[in-house]
Amino acid sequence: DFFACVEDLEAELIRAAGIAGVEQVIRANGDGRALDTFRRQPDQRDRAPERQVRRFLGTMSGRKSHYGRAIVEALPPSALPAPLEALLTAVTDPMTG
């Protein structure tokens, strides 16, 4: 089986959680102040919030994987991106593999 995201899994998760949801996860994980500081940087001020969050998640080693998991855990099962839901179904349901 092959599971593809429109852009990438990060974009799918941001779309599924929404900017407010992602920001809530970031703040709950203690990085709210770092996000606010990042957004005030000249190169970030004019970017759309989605682009700011994507860039912020890539600014430290391990941050994407940490927040990928944290965002997934914060999402209700009904909001999982379709490619992720299909993958999880394939690996947890022996009848699909």
N, C-alpha and C positions, 0 to 999 in steps of 0.2 A: 504494500500500500504506500501511497505518497500523499503527504499532507502539506499543503502550501498556504502561506499567508499572502495577503494582497501585497503588502510591503515587506514586513517582517513581524515576528511575534511581538516585539516591543510595541510596534504601531497598533497591532491588533488589541493588545492589552490596554493601551491608553484609550483606544476607541471604546472598548467594552466598559472600562471603569469610568471614563469621562475625566476631564481635567480636574474637576473638583474631587473626584474619587482618588485619583492618583496623588493629588496634593495632600489629601487627608492621610493616605498611607505614608507619604514622605514625612509629614509632620508627626505622625504617630511613632515613626521610627527615629525621631530625634534630629532630622535633617531639615526642618522647616527654616531655621535661621540661615543655613547654608544655601537653600533654594532662594530665599529672599535676596541674599547678597549676590548670588549668581545672576539673578534677574536684573539687578541694578547695573551690571557691567555694560559698558557701551555697546559691545557687540551683540548683546542679548535683548536690549530694550525694545527694538523694533521687530523682533521675531514674534510670531504667533505663539500663544501659550503652549500648544502642542509641540512646537519645535523647541521651545525653551526646556520643557520637561524632558524631551528625548535627549537633548544635548546634556542636560544636567545629569541624567542617568548614566551617561557615558564618560563623565569627568573623573571618575575614580575607579581603580581596579576593583572588580568584584561588585560594584554597585548595580550593574545591570542584572546580574544573576540574583543578587539579594532582593532587589525590588521586583524582579519578575516573579519570584516566588511570593513575595508579600502581596503583590497586587492580585495574583491568582487566588491566594487565600482569602482576600477581602471580597472577592466577587461571589455573588450567589451563583450556584451551579447553572441556573438558567441564563446567566450573562456570559458564560465562557465563550470565547471566540470559536467559531465553527471548526477551524483546523485543529485547535487544541482539544476540543471536545471529541472530535473524530479520532485523534491520536490516543487519547485516554481510553476511549471505548475500545479501540483496537488492542491495546496492551492489557486491558483488564477483563475483556470478554473473550474467552477461549474460542467461541463460535465464530468470531470475526477474523481471527488470525489464521 
